[in-house]
Amino acid sequence: MGSVARQRSTRLAKKLRQIRTSLGLSQNGMLKHLGLAEKMFQARISSYELGTREPPMPVLLAYARAANVYVDALIDNRLDLPKNLPSPTKSEGIKRPSVSRRRKP
């Protein structure tokens, strides 16, 4: 039985870095903030932010909770994170403006 690679979020790494920097944390500080300092090393956070690894779902959930956003806001490429993080109210993310793929003459 063949397998197909799962679709990846192209903007996830940038969003994870945005959350950490908005919280004013180092990568080690982010591990502590997420409650993962005993389970992971700083290099793992770095690999998530560089996009070389994807975090498992519990880690995505921890990031979403830290930023007070729904997990959809992290995963969906059509959504931006709120400018102020953590969001004062639980945020669904901000829809990105549609970009037309049609070229102008």
C-alpha positions as a printed NumPy array, in Angstrom:
array([[  0.   ,   0.   ,   0.   ],
       [  1.507,   3.326,  -1.088],
       [  1.581,   6.429,   0.988],
       [  1.197,  10.044,   0.021],
       [  3.072,  12.776,   1.836],
       [  0.759,  14.859,   3.926],
       [  0.254,  18.482,   3.019],
       [  2.357,  20.879,   5.087],
       [  1.562,  24.355,   6.294],
       [  3.947,  26.697,   4.492],
       [  3.636,  29.447,   7.102],
       [  3.711,  27.427,  10.327],
       [  7.414,  28.019,  11.094],
       [  7.009,  31.783,  10.747],
       [  3.943,  31.774,  13.002],
       [  5.691,  29.763,  15.711],
       [  8.621,  32.198,  15.66 ],
       [  6.166,  35.119,  15.77 ],
       [  4.52 ,  33.71 ,  18.889],
       [  7.836,  33.222,  20.669],
       [  9.185,  36.669,  19.824],
       [  5.87 ,  38.346,  20.687],
       [  6.071,  36.738,  24.115],
       [  9.639,  38.051,  24.438],
       [ 11.089,  34.6  ,  25.016],
       [ 14.268,  32.859,  23.983],
       [ 13.946,  29.375,  22.538],
       [ 14.812,  27.9  ,  25.933],
       [ 12.323,  30.283,  27.536],
       [  9.665,  29.075,  25.107],
       [ 10.327,  25.474,  26.111],
       [  9.76 ,  26.423,  29.754],
       [  6.668,  28.485,  28.897],
       [  5.168,  25.543,  27.013],
       [  6.017,  23.169,  29.865],
       [  8.332,  21.145,  27.633],
       [ 11.742,  21.93 ,  29.13 ],
       [ 12.041,  18.435,  30.603],
       [ 11.041,  16.738,  27.33 ],
       [ 12.853,  18.692,  24.602],
       [ 15.98 ,  20.676,  23.878],
       [ 16.282,  24.163,  22.381],
       [ 17.327,  22.643,  19.057],
       [ 13.831,  21.219,  18.642],
       [ 12.249,  24.695,  18.906],
       [ 14.832,  25.927,  16.412],
       [ 13.93 ,  23.168,  13.955],
       [ 10.231,  24.053,  14.237],
       [ 10.99 ,  27.719,  13.554],
       [ 13.232,  26.877,  10.615],
       [ 10.604,  24.571,   9.158],
       [ 12.881,  21.543,   9.113],
       [ 10.576,  19.672,  11.522],
       [  6.873,  19.898,  12.232],
       [  5.766,  19.91 ,  15.848],
       [  3.447,  17.148,  17.036],
       [ -0.163,  18.064,  17.787],
       [  0.315,  18.474,  21.574],
       [  3.088,  21.011,  20.908],
       [  0.908,  22.897,  18.4  ],
       [ -1.845,  22.976,  21.006],
       [  0.583,  24.36 ,  23.597],
       [  1.667,  27.12 ,  21.18 ],
       [ -1.968,  27.954,  20.395],
       [ -2.789,  28.184,  24.098],
       [  0.273,  30.367,  24.747],
       [ -0.874,  32.782,  22.016],
       [ -4.586,  32.445,  22.931],
       [ -5.505,  31.468,  19.37 ],
       [ -7.233,  28.458,  17.881],
       [ -4.938,  25.833,  16.363],
       [ -6.505,  26.658,  12.975],
       [ -4.787,  30.049,  13.114],
       [ -1.422,  28.262,  13.245],
       [ -2.073,  25.668,  10.566],
       [ -4.203,  27.499,   7.989],
       [ -2.028,  29.381,   5.48 ],
       [ -4.965,  31.673,   4.728],
       [ -4.937,  33.048,   8.274],
       [ -2.587,  35.493,   9.952],
       [ -2.003,  35.666,  13.68 ],
       [ -3.287,  38.738,  15.53 ],
       [ -0.735,  41.527,  15.899],
       [ -0.9  ,  41.449,  19.699],
       [  0.036,  38.112,  21.248],
       [ -1.145,  36.613,  23.419],
       [ -4.476,  37.68 ,  22.026],
       [ -6.684,  39.365,  24.663],
       [ -9.576,  37.144,  23.52 ],
       [ -9.394,  33.711,  21.904],
       [ -8.674,  34.469,  18.242],
       [ -9.635,  32.529,  15.137],
       [ -6.886,  34.317,  13.228],
       [ -7.2  ,  37.068,  10.652],
       [ -8.109,  36.188,   7.086],
       [ -5.418,  37.2  ,   4.634],
       [ -6.469,  39.334,   1.695],
       [ -7.111,  37.268,  -1.419],
       [ -4.319,  37.46 ,  -3.918],
       [ -5.432,  37.158,  -7.499],
       [ -3.359,  34.732,  -9.518],
       [ -4.373,  36.408, -12.723],
       [ -1.736,  38.62 , -14.268],
       [ -2.547,  42.137, -15.232],
       [ -2.04 ,  43.028, -18.911]])
